[in-house]
């Protein structure tokens, strides 16, 4: 049985190399965790699509089930779930995030 919410999530993930499911928008994040991930991606010069889960309760709940991850934000790179705020921050601080992006063919403007 197909899940229409999962189909919408997959369409976004497939159409964009980097997708951040977040509270608010990249220009106006509405929670500190989302703001932190936006700040990291912006610092690295990585273009990404922000999906505001506050505008769509189906997506807000569906993304948690889709990734089997209870919190938002959630970062996807080339269709693969990387993690939430804490994981993205740790990966950024260790240099893993930059490597993971480059390995998947996503250009990184800044190294750290």
N, C-alpha and C positions, 0 to 999 in steps of 0.2 A: 504494500500500500504506500502510495507516495504522500508526502507531507508537503502541503503548499507553502508553509512557512520555511521549511528546509530548502525548498526549490528556490524561493526568493533569496535566501541567504547564499545558496550556492551560485546563483546568477551573479550576485555582487562579487563574490570571491573569485569567480572565473573571469569576470569582465575587467578586473582591476588587479594589477600586480601586488599592491599593498592596500589592505583594507583594515580600518580600525572601527570596530563596533564600540561606540562610546556614548557617554551621557553628554549631550550637547553637540556642538559642531566644532570643527578644527579652529574656527575663528573665535568661538565663544563656548569653550568647554564648561560644563555645568557640574563637574566634580573634580576634586583635586587629583584623583588617580588618572582620569582621562586627560586632564591638563598636562600631567607629567609625561605621559606617553606622547602626546602631541608635541611637547617641548623637545623631547628626544628626537623624534622623527624630523622635526623642523630644523633642529641643530645639525642633523646629519644631511639635510638637504634632500630628504627622500620624499618624493611626491606620493600622496596616499589619498584614498577616499575615506572620508569619515561617514559612518552611518549612525545617525542620532536615534538611539533606542528609546529615548523619551517621547518621540513622536509616534511610536508604533509599539503598542504593548505586545502584539504577537511576535514581533522581532525580538523585543526585550526578553521575553520568556523563552522564545524559540532558540535564540543563540546559546543560551545556557545549556539547553538539552542537546543542541547540535554538537557542541564541543565537549559536552559532559564537564563543563567548567562553571562553577556557581557565580562567578563575579564578572563585572564589566569594569573596565574595558577589556576587549579581546583583540589581539593583533594577528592578522593573517598575512602571510607572504607567499605569493605564488600558490595559493590554495592550501597552504599548510598552516595550522594553528601554532603560533609560537608561544603565546602565553598572555598573562595579564600584566598589570602594572609592575608588580614586584619582579617577575621574571624578566620583563623587558628592561627594567632598570639594572638588574644584575648583569644581564647580557651586554648592555651598553657599557657599563663600568669595566667589564672584563675584556671588552673588544669583540666578544662573541657575536653581538648583534650586527656589527658592521660586517664581519666575516660571513654571517648567515645571509645577509642581504646580497652581498657581492657574489657569493656562491650561486645564488638563485638568479643572478643577472640583473639585480636592482642596483642602479648607480647610487653611490654614496658620495656626496660632495665633500663632507668633512670627515676626518678620521677619528675625531674624539674630542 
